[in-house]
């Protein structure tokens, strides 16, 4: 670490250029109240000394900082990482600052997070957390914090929302499955605290089967690849379970079912079919490739940021955006869904 340089301060720049601190600050912040000759002298000094202005100081001096808070249950999931990638892309484009708040799927933590968001004095929030109710979001908004709420229908003057639509696509898949004369039972893997989206999908799954008069299974499992894999190794020991169609929460859970089936000598998709509701890039990495529904979460993040920007500026016209889940067929389901 012998080659580290001492940080050059604005005081040293002012002294070397023979001007006041205020003059250096005006040059840094591109004020027009500086003569061309003085501006050049200061800029040359900055370059010669290698001075790097403080981003925070610049923001405070120009009052142009816009701080965005993002509330999510966890950053450990690929689909949330994709959402954050889209958000940060626009944050960089707009030169905003970003603060991340996580709640870990806990109601108590979600409520504590609201207090942290409010005391952080953010200018706007993007909220993707199933634990927060309309009342909770309204508390944030009551502090004059415009908000974009993802996958939750909440309306208000300073609130806009983004909806995910799975119902129609999932219903059509189930209907087509039985219209083709399929007899293997369908099963939905229930994960505790998986969130509002998966709960809606489970209700659609049950309602569609009841409307069609078809039997179905609900199987409880953990949101863990390892636990689900071990659970299904035991499950597939029963010959009666060697045929079926399994609808899973996300790719890692679907991969656990698929691998447990194949490691049990069960053919995929000839005997056991597997589909993921929240598809990510891993659907294309694993072999065989997973069938699943996909929503471009990076595009969701970008849309949320653009909506929030317009909301902050008072320019937002349409306060609701909708993303339809698209079925992508891999090798873990038979190809009848396309017919």
C-alpha positions in Angstrom: 0.0 0.0 0.0 3.0 2.3 -0.5 1.7 4.0 -3.6 -1.5 5.5 -2.1 -1.9 9.2 -2.6 -3.2 11.6 0.0 -6.6 12.9 -1.0 -6.4 16.5 -2.3 -8.8 18.9 -0.6 -10.7 21.8 -1.9 -8.7 24.0 0.4 -5.5 23.0 -1.4 -7.0 23.7 -4.7 -8.1 27.2 -3.6 -4.6 27.9 -2.2 -2.8 26.6 -5.3 -5.1 28.6 -7.6 -5.0 31.7 -5.5 -8.7 32.0 -5.2 -11.4 31.6 -2.5 -13.1 28.4 -1.5 -16.4 29.8 -2.8 -14.8 30.4 -6.2 -13.6 26.8 -6.4 -17.1 25.6 -5.4 -18.7 27.7 -8.1 -16.4 26.3 -10.7 -17.0 22.7 -9.6 -20.8 23.2 -9.7 -20.6 25.0 -13.1 -21.9 28.3 -11.9 -22.0 31.1 -14.5 -20.8 33.7 -12.0 -17.1 33.0 -12.7 -15.0 34.7 -15.4 -13.5 32.5 -18.1 -10.0 33.2 -17.0 -10.7 32.3 -13.4 -12.6 29.2 -14.4 -9.6 28.0 -16.6 -7.1 28.7 -13.7 -9.2 26.7 -11.3 -9.8 23.8 -13.7 -6.1 23.6 -14.6 -5.3 23.5 -10.9 -7.8 20.7 -10.3 -6.4 18.7 -13.2 -2.8 19.3 -12.0 -3.5 18.3 -8.4 -5.8 15.4 -9.3 -8.6 16.8 -7.2 -11.8 14.7 -7.1 -14.8 16.7 -5.9 -17.1 15.1 -3.3 -20.3 13.8 -4.9 -22.1 14.5 -1.6 -20.7 18.0 -1.4 -21.7 18.7 -5.0 -25.2 17.4 -4.4 -25.7 19.5 -1.3 -24.3 22.6 -3.0 -26.6 22.4 -6.0 -29.6 20.9 -4.2 -30.0 18.4 -7.1 -29.7 15.2 -5.2 -32.7 12.8 -5.5 -32.6 9.9 -3.1 -34.6 6.7 -3.9 -35.4 4.0 -1.4 -36.1 0.5 -2.5 -38.0 -1.9 -0.2 -37.6 -5.6 -1.0 -38.0 -8.8 1.1 -34.5 -10.1 0.2 -31.7 -9.5 -2.3 -30.8 -13.3 -2.5 -33.2 -14.2 -5.3 -32.3 -13.9 -8.9 -35.5 -12.3 -9.9 -35.1 -9.6 -7.3 -31.4 -9.1 -8.4 -32.8 -8.6 -11.9 -35.3 -6.1 -10.6 -32.5 -4.2 -8.9 -30.4 -4.2 -12.1 -33.2 -2.4 -13.9 -33.6 0.1 -11.1 -29.9 0.9 -10.9 -29.7 1.3 -14.6 -32.1 4.2 -14.5 -30.7 5.5 -11.2 -27.3 5.9 -12.9 -28.9 7.5 -15.9 -30.8 10.1 -13.8 -27.8 10.6 -11.4 -29.9 9.6 -8.3 -28.7 8.0 -5.1 -30.1 4.7 -4.0 -30.8 3.2 -0.6 -31.8 -0.4 -0.1 -34.1 -1.7 2.6 -34.8 -5.4 3.2 -37.5 -7.0 5.3 -36.8 -10.7 5.1 -40.5 -11.7 4.6 -41.3 -10.6 8.1 -44.3 -8.4 9.0 -42.6 -7.0 12.0 -39.4 -6.2 10.0 -41.6 -4.7 7.3 -43.1 -2.3 9.8 -39.7 -1.4 11.2 -38.5 -0.8 7.7 -41.2 1.8 7.2 -39.7 3.8 10.1 -36.2 3.5 8.6 -37.5 4.7 5.2 -39.2 7.7 6.7 -36.2 8.7 8.8 -33.9 8.3 5.8 -35.7 11.2 4.2 -35.8 9.6 0.7 -37.5 11.5 -2.1 -39.3 8.5 -3.4 -39.7 4.8 -2.9 -40.1 1.6 -4.9 -41.9 -1.1 -2.8 -41.8 -4.8 -3.7 -42.8 -6.4 -0.5 -45.8 -8.7 0.2 -45.9 -7.9 3.9 -46.8 -4.2 3.5 -50.5 -3.4 3.3 -52.2 -0.4 1.8 -52.3 1.2 5.2 -48.5 0.7 5.5 -47.8 2.3 2.2 -50.1 5.2 2.9 -48.0 5.9 6.0 -44.9 6.3 3.9 -46.9 8.5 1.4 -48.3 10.6 4.2 -44.7 11.9 4.7 -44.9 13.2 1.1 -42.9 10.3 -0.3 -44.1 9.4 -3.8 -44.1 5.6 -4.2 -44.3 2.9 -6.9 -45.7 -0.3 -5.5 -44.9 -3.6 -7.4 -47.4 -6.5 -7.5 -49.8 -4.8 -5.1 -53.0 -2.9 -6.0 -52.7 0.4 -4.0 -54.1 3.6 -5.3 -53.5 7.2 -4.2 -52.5 10.6 -5.4 -48.8 10.0 -4.7 -48.8 6.3 -5.5 -48.6 4.3 -8.7 -48.5 0.5 -9.2 -47.2 -2.3 -11.4 -49.2 -5.5 -11.7 -48.0 -9.0 -12.5 -50.6 -11.1 -14.4 -50.3 -14.9 -14.1 -54.0 -15.9 -13.7 -55.0 -16.1 -17.4 -51.9 -17.9 -18.5 -51.9 -20.4 -15.7 -55.6 -21.1 -16.2 -55.1 -21.7 -19.9 -52.2 -24.0 -19.3 -54.3 -26.1 -16.9 -57.3 -26.2 -19.2 -55.2 -27.2 -22.2 -53.5 -29.9 -20.1 -56.8 -31.7 -19.5 -58.3 -30.9 -23.0 -55.5 -33.0 -24.4 -56.7 -36.0 -22.4 -54.0 -35.9 -19.8 -54.7 -38.0 -16.8 -51.7 -37.6 -14.6 -52.6 -35.5 -11.5 -51.4 -31.9 -11.2 -49.7 -30.8 -8.0 -49.0 -27.3 -6.7 -46.0 -26.9 -4.3 -47.1 -24.6 -1.5 -44.3 -22.6 0.1 -45.0 -20.8 3.4 -44.4 -17.0 3.1 -43.8 -17.2 -0.6 -45.7 -14.0 -1.1 -48.9 -12.6 -2.5 -48.1 -13.5 -6.1 -47.7 -17.2 -5.4 -50.8 -17.2 -3.2 -52.8 -15.8 -6.1 -51.4 -18.5 -8.4 -52.3 -21.2 -5.9 -55.9 -19.9 -5.7 -56.1 -19.9 -9.5 -54.8 -23.4 -9.6 -57.4 -24.6 -7.1 -60.3 -22.7 -8.6 -59.5 -23.9 -12.1 -59.4 -27.5 -11.0 -62.6 -27.2 -9.1 -64.3 -25.6 -12.1 -63.1 -28.5 -14.3 -64.0 -31.1 -11.7 -60.4 -32.4 -11.6 -58.5 -33.8 -8.7 -55.3 -32.0 -7.6 -52.7 -32.1 -5.0 -51.2 -29.3 -2.7 -47.8 -30.3 -1.5 -46.1 -28.3 1.3 -42.4 -27.7 0.9 -39.6 -25.4 2.1 -38.2 -22.5 0.1 -34.9 -24.5 -0.1 -33.4 -26.5 -2.9 -31.7 -29.0 -0.5 -34.8 -29.6 1.7 -37.1 -29.9 -1.3 -34.7 -32.3 -3.1 -34.5 -34.6 0.0 -38.3 -34.3 0.5 -39.0 -35.5 -3.0 -36.4 -38.3 -2.9 -38.7 -39.7 -0.2 -41.8 -38.8 -2.0 -40.8 -40.6 -5.2 -40.1 -43.8 -3.3 -43.9 -44.4 -3.6 -44.7 -45.9 -7.0 -48.1 -44.0 -7.0 -46.1 -40.7 -7.2 -44.1 -41.7 -10.3 -46.5 -39.8 -12.6 -47.6 -36.2 -12.3 -47.3 -32.5 -13.2 -45.6 -30.4 -10.6 -46.0 -26.6 -10.5 -43.2 -25.0 -8.4 -42.6 -21.6 -6.9 -39.3 -20.8 -8.6 -36.5 -22.4 -10.6 -34.5 -23.8 -7.7 -37.5 -25.6 -6.3 -38.4 -26.9 -9.7 -34.8 -28.1 -10.2 -35.0 -29.9 -6.8 -38.1 -31.8 -8.0 -36.7 -32.6 -11.4 -33.4 -33.8 -10.0 -35.1 -35.9 -7.3 -37.2 -37.6 -10.0 -34.3 -38.3 -12.3 -32.1 -39.6 -9.4 -35.0 -41.9 -8.5 -35.0 -43.4 -12.0 -38.1 -41.5 -13.1 -38.2 -40.1 -16.6 -38.7 -36.4 -17.1 -41.0 -35.3 -18.8 -42.4 -38.7 -19.8 -43.5 -39.6 -16.3 -43.0 -36.5 -14.2 -43.4 -33.0 -15.6 -42.1 -29.9 -13.8 -42.9 -26.2 -14.3 -41.5 -23.1 -12.6 -43.8 -20.1 -11.9 -41.0 -17.5 -11.4 -38.6 -18.3 -14.2 -35.1 -16.9 -14.4 -31.9 -17.5 -16.4 -31.3 -20.7 -14.4 -34.2 -22.3 -16.4 -31.9 -22.3 -19.4 -28.8 -23.3 -17.6 -30.0 -26.5 -15.9 -30.4 -29.8 -17.9 -33.0 -30.6 -19.0 -34.1 -27.0 -19.4 -37.0 -26.0 -17.2 -40.4 -25.0 -18.5 -41.8 -21.9 -16.8 -43.4 -18.6 -16.8 -41.3 -15.5 -17.3 -41.6 -11.8 -16.6 -38.6 -9.6 -17.5 -37.8 -8.3 -14.0 -35.1 -6.0 -15.2 -37.6 -4.3 -17.4 -40.0 -4.1 -14.4 -37.2 -2.3 -12.5 -36.7 0.2 -15.3 -40.4 0.9 -15.7 -40.7 1.4 -11.9 -37.9 4.0 -11.9 -39.3 5.8 -14.9 -42.8 5.9 -13.4 -41.3 7.2 -10.1 -39.4 9.9 -11.9 -42.5 11.1 -13.7 -44.4 10.9 -10.4 -41.7 13.1 -8.7 -41.9 15.6 -11.5 -45.7 15.6 -11.6 -45.7 14.3 -15.2 -47.1 10.8 -14.7 -50.3 10.2 -16.6 -51.0 6.4 -16.4 -50.5 5.3 -12.8 -50.8 1.6 -13.5 -48.5 -0.7 -15.6 -49.1 -4.4 -16.2 -46.7 -7.2 -17.1 -48.1 -10.5 -18.5 -46.3 -13.7 -17.6 -45.1 -15.5 -20.7 -44.9 -19.3 -20.8 -41.6 -20.6 -22.1 -41.5 -24.3 -22.8 -38.3 -26.2 -21.9 -37.7 -29.9 -21.7 -39.4 -30.7 -18.4 -42.9 -30.7 -19.8 -44.4 -32.4 -22.8 -45.0 -30.2 -25.8 -48.8 -30.4 -25.8 -49.2 -26.8 -24.4 -48.3 -25.3 -27.8 -50.9 -27.3 -29.8 
